[in-house]
Amino acid sequence: MRLTVLTSLLALSFTACAAPSVPSGTARTAFWLRPPATAAELERTLNAAGAAGFTDVLLEGFYHGRVAWNSTQFPRKLNYDAVKTALNVQERGGPRVNVWIETLYWRPDASFGIPVTPLWKDSMATLSLEGRPSLSFSKLGFVDPADAEVQATLTALTREVATLYPSAGLHLDYLRYPRETDFGYHPTALAGFAAQTGLDARTLKRQNEDGTATEGWRLWTDYRAGLITKLAGTLSSTYRAAGGRGLISAAVFYTHDPLQRWQAWPGLEAAMPMVYLPYTALTRLALLQFPQRQLVWPGLQVGAGSPTLAAQLQAVRASGYGNAAVFGWTPGVK
């Protein structure tokens, strides 16, 4: 683990209040799941998850720019309707279904051998200061929240989920900018920022001589964060207006990200910060930073190199959190 992360976690232990009592009510434990190749395999996995104590599934429904349900508008990923299959299991007492949307990550790198979605246009990509897309820094191709076509596509996608499957929840992931460098320099964002402030974001000085952020850089940071927050609100309100009755949740970073201000996202009912740490003591330290415990479902990772799920859940609940979400679980994983 990097020293900077460990140092920040230790600092939290001196600034946070004592751990509260466990919230009242029935605890819920969700798990992230990419749909398998067949409906029968999905049913087996969900039945096993229910037997293992999971109450919710965050079922990947929009990934690699394709959907996992019978859509009339969007390219499909599978040859069966994974959302409907999961809802059928839910009706028989299985985990509650939440449709997991990879909101701004639409295109994997070509090295993965995954066909590029028909939804992708290079003009949609978020850009670095130098005008480079995220694919030139990493293996993840992100679109920009300022792009009107991106906004329209995501709004239509969310509306379709709520219309076809009103009982399924909405789970937003990758609702952020890439982190390899500063992104958000899309032409539409630059024009909007210039119209609002009279500034060119490409020429801004980041720091004053004393190390504090310049006024211009603070405004540019706020502007980009605002685009993410606005999109979160649009998708949440669209989901509700179209009849969606489920939980609205989001996977978020557990460390500070000035461009992902999820605490202010309109309509968000459950934030799942991805606290993927190798020791439960570090998990408990990391959780001290969140004052809104009813809103937060700590995100945990299981599998090689991680503590057991039982140990992590014990740490989470001892820290005052009634709910949790789990990444990496498959039948048989402890």
Secondary structure as UniProt FT lines:
FT   HELIX           3..15
FT   STRAND          29..33
FT   HELIX           39..51
FT   TURN            52..53
FT   STRAND          56..63
FT   TURN            64..65
FT   STRAND          66..67
FT   HELIX           82..91
FT   TURN            92..93
FT   STRAND          96..102
FT   STRAND          105..108
FT   HELIX           110..112
FT   TURN            118..119
FT   HELIX           122..124
FT   STRAND          127..128
FT   TURN            129..130
FT   HELIX           134..136
FT   STRAND          140..143
FT   TURN            145..146
FT   HELIX           148..164
FT   TURN            166..167
FT   STRAND          169..173
FT   HELIX           187..197
FT   HELIX           201..203
FT   TURN            209..210
FT   HELIX           215..241
FT   TURN            242..243
FT   STRAND          248..252
FT   TURN            258..259
FT   HELIX           262..264
FT   TURN            266..267
FT   STRAND          270..274
FT   HELIX           280..287
FT   TURN            288..289
FT   TURN            293..295
FT   STRAND          299..301
FT   TURN            304..305
FT   HELIX           309..318
FT   TURN            319..320
FT   STRAND          324..327
FT   TURN            331..332
//
